Amino acid sequence: MAHRTWRTVRRVVISAIVVVAVFLGTGWIYEWNAERIHRHHNDFGADGIIAKARERLLERGSDRLVVLVHGFGASPMTMAPIFDAFADNTDADLWAPLLAYHGRTLERFAAFDADAIRADLADRMAARMKNYDEVVVIGHSFGGALVTDLVAQGTIPESATVLLLAPAIDIIANTRTTALELEAFRVWSAYCDIVEFGCKTPNPKRNDRKAVEEIYAQAIFFFIVPDAVLQLFDYADAVAPSVDGIDRAVAIVMAKDDGEVDFDGTRAMCGRLADCRFFGLEAGGHAPMFGATAETLNALLLRLADDPTAGCDGLSCAVAPHKDARGPGSAAPAVRSARAQSEEDVPWL
């Protein structure tokens, strides 16, 4: 009897080991193939940077600098439509830096460190901005969150004009459910492109065919990187409490149909600030610099760069009231947080 019991236990243990080995082995193969695909489809330079992801710089001897900071998993190519609009319509010098950890291998992006990215950007911006009398900083998505953080810390000069394009602070996918899904998936693999699991990147969420084509053309990563996404959520949670202390002029621009950052939450955040103006575009998703909305967005950004007090006259946008209608002393709404809330499941990014 004891012998039979031992044999049964041994079979169960061996079966469990085989199942775990297969589980981990298939995950390893999936990771290896993802890294292979990424290297195969991108042209890497000797420094490990993808050719189309390199920083963009236009120096014309101007005393004015426009800085364009791209978003999460993106590159300066994402900001190219805005870059070109300023190049064609102003005499300003233009700089679109590549953020640290971005535009490189999947392995490098998986090591994502938001604090290190912010510190690196701050140092590079300080070195470049010191040569100019006038500075305009435009940050999109995660780049907008970085710029917001630097503004809150007092790192960006008070004289600089700050324009935030859908800053990734109130991220729609930043829920406990999504975080748990990401945590569970990364046990198997560091990357995911299984659409049925919500792993679709880029994910334009647009009906504008031209915009979709342009968004895919500038994409660097076609895999979700759970570790990086979780770091992004943590960074948004860390930045959110400091935002209300910003007492200098900023402007936020975003589309009403943004599928990544919460429109109403971001508008409310702007309303709580001492001097924030909120511009709502009629459409454009999370990347209104592409497709049919690009002309409106560029016209608005050019206008605000020249005059931060300008309005939407003649453009398809609307300006929210200067201050939150609830008035001073009203309680701020709860901050969306992957660690603090349980919400309805949403696609990852």
C-alpha positions as CSV (number, residue, x, y, z in Angstrom):
1,M,0.0,0.0,0.0
2,A,2.8,2.4,1.0
3,H,4.6,1.6,-2.3
4,R,1.5,2.4,-4.3
5,T,0.9,5.6,-2.4
6,W,4.6,6.7,-3.1
7,R,4.2,5.8,-6.7
8,T,1.1,8.0,-7.0
9,V,2.8,10.9,-5.3
10,R,5.8,10.5,-7.5
11,R,3.6,10.6,-10.6
12,V,1.8,13.7,-9.4
13,V,5.1,15.4,-8.6
14,I,6.6,14.5,-12.0
15,S,3.4,15.7,-13.8
16,A,3.5,19.0,-11.9
17,I,7.2,19.5,-12.8
18,V,6.4,18.7,-16.4
19,V,3.5,21.2,-16.4
20,V,5.6,23.9,-14.8
21,A,8.5,23.2,-17.2
22,V,6.2,23.4,-20.2
23,F,4.6,26.6,-18.9
24,L,7.9,28.3,-18.3
25,G,9.5,26.9,-21.4
26,T,6.8,28.2,-23.7
27,G,7.0,31.6,-22.1
28,W,10.7,31.7,-22.6
29,I,10.3,30.7,-26.3
30,Y,7.6,33.4,-26.7
31,E,9.9,36.0,-25.1
32,W,12.8,35.0,-27.3
33,N,10.6,35.2,-30.5
34,A,9.3,38.6,-29.5
35,E,12.8,39.9,-29.1
36,R,13.8,38.4,-32.4
37,I,10.8,39.9,-34.2
38,H,11.6,43.3,-32.7
39,R,15.2,43.2,-33.8
40,H,14.3,41.9,-37.2
41,H,11.8,44.7,-38.0
42,N,13.8,47.6,-36.7
43,D,17.0,49.1,-38.0
44,F,19.4,49.5,-35.0
45,G,22.4,51.7,-35.0
46,A,25.7,50.8,-33.3
47,D,24.6,52.6,-30.2
48,G,21.5,50.4,-29.9
49,I,19.0,53.1,-30.9
50,I,16.4,52.4,-33.6
51,A,17.0,54.6,-36.7
52,K,13.6,56.1,-36.9
53,A,13.4,56.7,-33.1
54,R,16.4,59.1,-33.0
55,E,16.0,62.5,-31.5
56,R,15.1,65.4,-33.8
57,L,16.9,68.7,-33.7
58,L,16.6,71.8,-35.8
59,E,18.9,74.7,-34.9
60,R,18.5,78.0,-36.8
61,G,20.2,80.4,-34.4
62,S,16.9,81.5,-32.8
63,D,16.6,82.8,-29.3
64,R,13.4,80.7,-28.9
65,L,13.4,76.9,-28.3
66,V,10.4,74.6,-28.7
67,V,10.9,71.2,-26.8
68,L,8.7,68.3,-27.9
69,V,8.5,65.4,-25.4
70,H,7.0,62.1,-26.7
71,G,5.0,59.6,-24.8
72,F,5.2,56.1,-23.4
73,G,6.7,53.5,-25.8
74,A,6.9,56.1,-28.5
75,S,9.7,58.2,-30.0
76,P,10.3,61.7,-31.4
77,M,8.7,60.4,-34.6
78,T,5.4,60.6,-32.8
79,M,5.9,64.4,-32.4
80,A,7.0,64.8,-36.0
81,P,3.7,66.4,-37.2
82,I,3.9,69.1,-34.5
83,F,7.7,69.5,-35.1
84,D,7.1,70.1,-38.8
85,A,4.3,72.6,-38.1
86,F,6.6,74.7,-35.9
87,A,9.4,74.3,-38.4
88,D,7.2,75.6,-41.2
89,N,5.5,78.4,-39.3
90,T,8.1,79.8,-36.9
91,D,11.8,80.6,-36.8
92,A,12.2,78.7,-33.5
93,D,14.9,76.1,-32.8
94,L,13.2,72.7,-32.3
95,W,14.3,69.8,-30.2
96,A,12.5,66.4,-29.8
97,P,14.6,64.3,-27.5
98,L,14.4,60.5,-27.3
99,L,13.5,59.5,-23.7
100,A,15.8,57.1,-21.9
101,Y,14.8,53.4,-22.2
102,H,12.8,54.2,-25.4
103,G,13.6,53.4,-29.0
104,R,15.8,50.5,-28.2
105,T,15.4,46.8,-27.5
106,L,12.4,45.2,-25.8
107,E,14.8,44.1,-23.0
108,R,15.8,47.7,-22.4
109,F,12.2,48.9,-22.4
110,A,11.3,46.2,-19.9
111,A,13.8,47.7,-17.5
112,F,11.7,50.9,-17.6
113,D,12.5,53.3,-14.7
114,A,10.3,56.4,-14.7
115,D,12.4,58.3,-12.1
116,A,15.6,57.7,-14.1
117,I,13.8,58.8,-17.3
118,R,12.6,62.0,-15.6
119,A,16.1,62.8,-14.2
120,D,17.7,62.2,-17.5
121,L,15.2,64.4,-19.3
122,A,15.6,67.2,-16.7
123,D,19.4,67.2,-17.1
124,R,19.2,67.3,-20.8
125,M,16.5,70.0,-20.9
126,A,18.5,72.2,-18.5
127,A,21.6,72.0,-20.6
128,R,19.8,72.9,-23.8
129,M,17.4,75.5,-22.4
130,K,20.1,77.7,-20.8
131,N,21.0,79.0,-24.3
132,Y,17.6,80.5,-25.0
133,D,15.7,83.6,-24.0
134,E,12.3,81.9,-24.6
135,V,11.3,78.3,-24.2
136,V,8.1,76.4,-25.1
137,V,7.7,72.9,-23.7
138,I,5.1,70.5,-25.2
139,G,4.7,67.1,-23.6
140,H,2.4,64.3,-24.9
141,S,1.0,61.5,-22.7
142,F,3.8,60.1,-20.6
143,G,5.9,63.0,-21.8
144,G,3.2,65.3,-20.5
145,A,3.3,63.5,-17.1
146,L,7.1,64.0,-17.0
147,V,6.8,67.7,-17.8
148,T,4.0,68.1,-15.2
149,D,6.3,66.4,-12.6
150,L,9.2,68.7,-13.6
151,V,6.9,71.8,-13.3
152,A,5.7,70.7,-9.9
153,Q,9.3,70.3,-8.8
154,G,10.2,73.8,-10.1
155,T,12.7,72.3,-12.6
156,I,11.3,74.1,-15.6
157,P,11.8,77.8,-15.6
158,E,8.8,80.0,-14.7
159,S,9.3,81.9,-17.9
160,A,8.7,78.8,-20.1
161,T,5.4,78.2,-21.7
162,V,4.1,74.8,-20.8
163,L,1.6,73.0,-23.0
164,L,0.4,69.5,-22.0
165,L,-1.1,67.2,-24.6
166,A,-3.2,64.5,-22.9
167,P,-0.8,64.1,-19.9
168,A,-0.8,60.5,-18.7
169,I,-1.8,61.1,-15.1
170,D,-5.4,59.9,-15.0
171,I,-4.9,56.8,-17.1
172,I,-8.1,55.0,-17.9
173,A,-6.5,51.5,-17.7
174,N,-4.9,52.2,-14.4
175,T,-7.2,49.9,-12.3
176,R,-6.6,47.1,-9.9
177,T,-8.1,44.6,-12.4
178,T,-5.7,45.6,-15.1
179,A,-2.7,45.6,-12.8
180,L,-3.5,42.1,-11.6
181,E,-3.8,40.9,-15.2
182,L,-0.4,42.4,-16.0
183,E,1.1,40.9,-12.9
184,A,-0.3,37.5,-13.8
185,F,0.8,37.5,-17.4
186,R,4.4,38.6,-16.7
187,V,4.8,35.3,-14.7
188,W,4.6,33.6,-18.1
189,S,6.2,36.2,-20.4
190,A,7.8,39.7,-20.3
191,Y,6.0,40.7,-23.5
192,C,2.5,40.2,-25.0
193,D,1.0,40.7,-28.4
194,I,-2.1,38.5,-27.9
195,V,-4.9,40.7,-29.0
196,E,-7.5,38.6,-27.2
197,F,-5.8,39.4,-23.9
198,G,-5.9,43.2,-24.7
199,C,-2.3,43.3,-26.0
200,K,-2.6,45.5,-29.0
201,T,-0.1,48.2,-29.5
202,P,-0.4,50.6,-31.1
203,N,-4.1,50.8,-30.5
204,P,-5.3,53.9,-32.3
205,K,-9.0,53.5,-31.4
206,R,-9.8,55.8,-34.3
207,N,-12.1,55.7,-37.3
208,D,-9.9,58.1,-39.2
209,R,-8.1,55.8,-41.6
210,K,-5.3,58.2,-42.4
211,A,-4.6,58.6,-38.6
212,V,-4.5,54.9,-38.1
213,E,-2.0,54.5,-41.0
214,E,0.2,57.3,-39.6
215,I,0.1,55.9,-36.1
216,Y,1.2,52.5,-37.3
217,A,4.0,54.1,-39.4
218,Q,5.6,55.7,-36.4
219,A,5.2,52.8,-34.0
220,I,8.4,51.3,-32.5
221,F,6.9,48.6,-30.3
222,F,4.3,46.0,-31.3
223,F,4.3,44.2,-28.0
224,I,2.9,45.2,-24.6
225,V,5.6,45.1,-21.9
226,P,3.8,44.5,-18.6
227,D,6.7,45.5,-16.4
228,A,6.9,48.9,-18.2
229,V,3.1,49.4,-18.1
230,L,3.1,48.7,-14.3
231,Q,5.9,51.2,-13.8
232,L,3.9,53.7,-15.9
233,F,0.9,53.2,-13.6
234,D,3.1,53.6,-10.5
235,Y,4.5,56.8,-11.8
236,A,1.1,58.3,-12.6
237,D,0.0,57.5,-9.0
238,A,3.2,59.1,-7.7
239,V,2.8,62.3,-9.7
240,A,-0.9,62.9,-9.2
241,P,-0.7,64.2,-5.6
242,S,1.8,66.9,-6.5
243,V,-0.2,68.3,-9.4
244,D,-2.6,70.4,-7.4
245,G,0.4,72.4,-6.0
246,I,1.3,73.8,-9.4
247,D,0.7,77.6,-9.2
248,R,2.0,78.7,-12.5
249,A,0.4,79.0,-15.9
250,V,-0.1,75.7,-17.8
251,A,-2.4,74.7,-20.7
252,I,-3.8,71.2,-21.2
253,V,-5.1,70.1,-24.7
254,M,-6.8,66.8,-25.3
255,A,-9.5,65.2,-27.4
256,K,-12.9,64.4,-26.0
257,D,-12.7,60.8,-27.4
258,D,-9.3,60.1,-25.9
259,G,-9.3,56.4,-25.1
260,E,-6.2,56.3,-22.9
261,V,-6.4,59.3,-20.6
262,D,-9.6,60.2,-18.8
263,F,-11.0,63.5,-20.4
264,D,-13.3,64.5,-17.5
265,G,-10.7,63.6,-14.8
266,T,-8.0,65.6,-16.6
267,R,-10.3,68.6,-17.0
268,A,-11.2,68.4,-13.3
269,M,-7.5,68.3,-12.5
270,C,-6.9,71.4,-14.6
271,G,-9.8,73.1,-12.8
272,R,-8.2,72.6,-9.4
273,L,-4.9,74.4,-10.4
274,A,-4.2,78.0,-9.8
275,D,-3.7,78.9,-13.4
276,C,-4.6,76.2,-15.8
277,R,-6.5,76.4,-19.1
278,F,-8.1,73.3,-20.6
279,F,-8.8,73.0,-24.3
280,G,-11.0,70.2,-25.5
281,L,-10.7,69.0,-29.1
282,E,-13.9,67.6,-30.7
283,A,-12.1,64.5,-31.8
284,G,-8.6,63.0,-32.2
285,G,-8.2,60.2,-29.7
286,H,-5.0,60.0,-27.7
287,A,-2.9,61.1,-30.7
288,P,-4.6,64.0,-32.3
289,M,-1.4,65.0,-34.1
290,F,-2.3,62.4,-36.7
291,G,-5.0,62.3,-39.3
292,A,-7.8,64.9,-39.8
293,T,-7.3,66.5,-36.4
294,A,-3.7,67.4,-37.0
295,E,-4.4,70.7,-38.6
296,T,-6.6,71.9,-35.7
297,L,-4.1,70.7,-33.1
298,N,-1.1,72.3,-34.7
299,A,-3.0,75.6,-35.2
300,L,-3.9,75.6,-31.5
301,L,-0.4,74.8,-30.3
302,L,1.1,77.4,-32.5
303,R,-1.4,79.9,-31.2
304,L,-0.8,79.1,-27.6
305,A,3.0,79.0,-28.0
306,D,2.8,82.6,-29.2
307,D,0.0,83.7,-26.7
308,P,-0.8,81.4,-23.8
309,T,-4.0,83.5,-23.2
310,A,-5.4,82.8,-26.7
311,G,-8.6,80.9,-27.3
312,C,-10.2,78.6,-29.8
313,D,-11.6,81.2,-32.2
314,G,-12.1,79.5,-35.6
315,L,-10.9,76.1,-34.4
316,S,-12.8,72.9,-33.5
317,C,-12.2,73.1,-29.8
318,A,-13.6,74.5,-26.7
319,V,-12.0,76.2,-23.6
320,A,-13.2,75.0,-20.2
321,P,-13.9,77.5,-17.5
322,H,-10.7,78.9,-16.0
323,K,-11.4,77.5,-12.5
324,D,-13.3,74.5,-11.2
325,A,-16.9,75.5,-10.9
326,R,-17.1,73.7,-7.5
327,G,-15.1,76.6,-6.0
328,P,-12.3,76.6,-3.4
329,G,-12.3,74.2,-0.6
330,S,-14.2,71.5,-2.6
331,A,-12.9,68.0,-2.1
332,A,-10.9,66.7,-5.0
333,P,-12.1,63.5,-6.6
334,A,-10.4,60.2,-5.8
335,V,-7.3,59.7,-7.9
336,R,-7.5,56.7,-10.2
337,S,-5.0,54.1,-9.0
338,A,-4.2,50.5,-9.9
339,R,-3.3,49.8,-6.3
340,A,-6.3,51.5,-4.6
341,Q,-9.4,50.9,-6.7
342,S,-11.2,47.9,-8.2
343,E,-12.8,49.0,-11.4
344,E,-14.3,47.5,-14.5
345,D,-11.8,45.8,-16.8
346,V,-10.5,47.9,-19.6
347,P,-8.0,47.1,-22.5
348,W,-4.4,47.5,-21.3
349,L,-3.2,50.4,-23.5
